[in-house]
Amino acid sequence: MESTATYLTTSEAAAYLRLKERKLYDLAAQGVIPCTRVTGKLLFPRHSLDLWLMHHLEGDRAARRMPPPVLAGSQDPLLEWAVRESGCDLALLCHGSGDGVRRLAEGAAMLAGVHLIDPESGEYNRPERLGLGAMGDLVALRWGRRRQGLLLAPGNPLALRGLVDLARPGVVVARRQPDAGAERLLRYLLARQGVEAEALCFAHHLALSEDDLALAVRQGEADAGLGVAAAARRQGVDFLPLHWEPFDLLMRRRDYFEAPIQRLLAFTREPRFAERAAALDGYDLGELGRVVYNA
């Protein structure tokens, strides 16, 4: 019987893709196929395999389809504001980094904002780890570096001082959807501190955006959660900085030259863009616009 697990073993992935295990090992060693290593064993995310297979089979035929002018992926307060103010005509559909990757791969979005850390290497937004290794015209532009940290109730009444404190009895932690970049980062940082994510008491309802998580903390639905400094500033909650991360914009090379993306990038060179970034706090825009990946 075929496995329905989210992560497949080598034998399960080989059967799923109708490949020999030896071939699968070779593809993994070359960084061509998405996988991760846990306690010395390779695991293959099923949804990433589906994306890899789609692009491997469709090739340039998928690339010739014009995607709708949609910016999908992670919500970023500065990016969200810039899209509105620039008049670039991009529609926002921000349901997390993983969702953005899928929509970009399926041709349902022109642009995806992502901040997905690889739990094995600590690197960010690696196309082969995202299931995009076979997308031959993929380009990634750096939007900026963002400060991630714990969002806390105003005044920090529980005196939370770090990730370890999240495991204290009675502390309720807000969380994002499983394929959101913040959720992946939370688990990565917890592991580095030796804290099991399962030891935490999570809020019953998922926060589907940065602002939703900040609101959950402000309204008392949770005592803390991992998010960006800009969301803490916008919603009036305390912020404990923990980590700087890169936030990138993924697109097809052809779409870089389309009017929506060009208008958005042109707007970032206006003085009021820099003023807004400074007001929001938690951004380093020194590399904005740099090509960090070009297939």
N, C-alpha and C positions, 0 to 999 in steps of 0.2 A: 504494500500500500504506500502511495506517495506521501511524503512528509508534508505537513501543513505548517511547520514551525517557521518563525520569523527568520531565524538564522539556521542555515543548512550546514551539515558537515560536508567534508570533501566527497564522500561517497554519495550522499544525498544530492549535492549540487551537481555532481557528474551525471547522475541519473536524470535529474531535472532538465539538464541541458543536452542530454543524449551525447555526452562526451566521455572519453576514457579518462580515468583518474589521472593518469600520467600527463595527459594533455592539459588537464585542469591545473595541475601543479606547475607546469611550464608557464601557463598564462598568468598564474598568480606571481610567480617569480619575476616575470617580465613587467609586472605592474599593469597589465592590460585589463585584468578582470577585477571587479571590486571584491575585496575580502578583508578580514581582520584576523589577527592572531591573538588567541586567548589561552593562557597557560600552555603555550607551545603548539596549540592546535589551530588550524585554519577554520574560520567560519565565514560563510557567504550570506550576506543579507539578501533575502529573497527579492524584495522590491528593487534593489540595485541590480540584481541579475536580470530582472525583467527589462529594466531600462537599457542595460548593456546589450542584451539580446536584440532589442528593437532596433537600436542604432547599428549594431553589427550586421543585421539583415537588410535594413532599409538604406543605409548609406546616404548618398547624395539625394536620393528621392525625397527623404524627409527634409533635407536642408532646403529644397526648392520651394517648400510651402511658406507663404508669408504668414507669420504669426500675428495675432491681434495685438494692438498697442496696449499691452497689459504689463504692469510691473508686479510680479508675484514674489513670494518668499517671505523673508523676515521683515517685521515692522521695525523701522528705524525712525525716530522722531525727526531728525534733521532731513532725511531723505523724503519722508512724507510731506514735510513742509515745503521742500524744494520742488517737489512734483506739482503741488498746488500753485505755488507762486510763480513758477517758470512758464506756466501755460503750455507745457509740453504735450498735453492731451494724452498722457499715459493714465490708464485706469489702475487703481490700486487694488490688489487682491492678495493681501498679506496674511497668510495662514501658517507661517513658519518656514524655515529654510528648506526642510525636506519637501514640503509641498511645492515650493518654488522650483526646486530642482526637477521634480516630476513634470510640472507644467512646461518648463523650458524644454525638456527632453521630448515631450509629446507635441510640441508646437503650439501650445495653448497660451504661451506668454512670450513677449519679446525680450523681457529682462527679468532676472531673478536676483534678489538681494540675499546673500547667504553668509553665515558665520558658523560653519560646521567644523568642529575640531575632530581630528582623528585620534581616538583613544589610545592607539598604540604608539604613535610617534609624537603626538602633541602638535602636529602641523595642522594648518587650516585649509579648508576648501580645495583639497586635492581632487582633481577631476576623476582619477581612477578609483578613488575611494567613494566617490559620489555616484558611480555608475555612468559617468560621462566620458570615460576614457576613449570610447570609440567615436565620439563626436568630433569629426575631423576639422570643424571650423569654429571651435569654441574659443572665445576670448573672455578673459577675466580682467576687469579694471578695479583697482583699489578705490573704494569710496573713502575709507578712513580707518583709523584705529579708534576703538571705543573702550571706555572704562566700564568693566562689569564688576558687580559687587552685590552685597546683600541690601535689599530694600527692607527697611525696618519701620515699625510704627513710630510716629513723631515722638521724640524724646527717648526712644528706645527703652520702654518701661521694663523689659525683661533683661536688660543689660547684656544683650547678645554681643559677643566680641569676635566671633569667627564661625567657621563652618562646623567645628566640633560642637559648638553650643546648640546647633540645630537638632542634635540627637537628645537633648535634655527632655525629660518627661514633661508633657503638657505644651510643648512648643509645636505650633501648627505651621507647616511650610507650604506656601503657594507653589504650584508647579505648572510648567507649560506642557503642551502636547508632546508625545514621545519623539517625534522627528523634528522638533524645534531645536535651534542651535543652543538656546539657553538651557534646555533640559539635558542635552548631551554634555555641555560644559559643566553643569552642576554635578553630574555623575563623575566626570573626569576629575574635578577638583576635590570632590569627596573622597574618591579613591586615593588621591595623593595624600590626603590627611588621614587615611586609614579608617574612614567612616563608611559603613555600609549604607547605601541609599535606602535599603529596606528597613533600616532602624529608625528612619524618620517618620513622623506623623504628617502625612500630606493632607492638604485640604481636599474636600470631596469633589469639587468642581475644578476642571482645568482652566487656566488663564490662557486665552487664545492670542494674546498680544502683550507687548511690553506694558502698555497702559492698563490693560485688564489686570495684570499682576500687581501693578502699583496700586490700583484702586482696591484690590482685594486686601492688601495690607493696610491701606488708609482706612477702609471701612470696618476693619476688625475681623474679616473673614479668615485672615491668616496673620501670623506674627512676623513672618519674614519670607523672602523669596529672592531668587537670583535674577537680576536685571541690570539695565544700563543706567548710568548716572542721569542721563537726560530724562528718562521716565520718572525717576525719583524727584527731580527738580520740578517737572511739570505737574506732578500730583501731590507735592508737598509732603513727602515722607523722608525719613532719614536714610542715609546711604553710607555703607561701609565698603570702601574700595578693596577689590581683591585681585583684579586681573585686567590686563590690556589685551584686546583681541582685534584682529583685522576683520573688516567687513567689506566684502567684494561684490561687484555687480557682474553677473555672468550673462553672456549673450552670444549669438552667432555673429561671426565676423561681418557678414553682410549687413546685419541689422545695426551695427555700430554707426553706419553712415545714414540711417534713416532719420527723418526730421525730429521725431519725439526724443530720441536719445541725444542728438546733437543740441537741441534746445535745452535739455536738462543740463548737459555738461557746460554749455555756454553760460547758463545762469550761475553756476558755481564760481565763476570768475568775477561776479559782481560784488561790490563791497558789502552789500547788506546780507549776502550769504555768509561771509565770514563773521559778521556781527551777530547773526542768528546762532551760528555754531558756538560762539563764545558765550552767548546768553544761556544756551541750553546746558553747556558744561559737559565735560567728559569726552571730548573729541580731540584727536590729533589728526589734522588734515594735511600734514606735510607730504603725503604720497598720493593725494587725491588725483585720479586720472592716470596713474601709472599702470602700464600693462604688466600684470603679474603672471599671466598665462596666455599663450598664443599657440593653439594647436598647429 
